[in-house]
């Protein structure tokens, strides 16, 4: 039997949008995820530029590639098996 979640965990709002995420304002985001295995260098730069607007202490989770920005540091990375094969998962935090 699963334990009940604390009230603050149940009250979290999650939003999903369909479109070009790099044109959105990510300043209020606490966590972003990019399944970036097939992203080219140009798209990774656009993702990093958008992520750079997030506040310090925010988190980014990417696959295969780190954010190409000096404002982010890798907290942990590990190889995980996906349906398409292995991918390195990078958990990063915004330092500045």
PEPE-V743393 format. One line per field, one symbol per residue. ss: DSSP state (@ for helix, = for strand, . for the rest). psi: psi as a letter, one per 40 degrees, with the letter a starting at -180 (. if undefined). burial: + if it has 24 or more other ideal C-beta (glycine too) atoms within 12 Angstrom, else -. A space follows every 10 residues. Layout:
ss=???
psi=???
burial=???
This chain:
ss=......@@@@ .......... @@@....... ====...... @@@@@@@@@@ @.......== ===....... .========= ==..====== ====..
psi=hiiiiiddde ehhhihihah deeihedeid hihhgedehi dddddddddd deeiiieiih hihdhihgie eiihdiiihi hideaihhhh hiihd.
burial=---------- ---------- +----+--+- -+-+-+---- ---+-+++-+ ++-+---+++ +++++++++- ++-------- --------++ ++++--
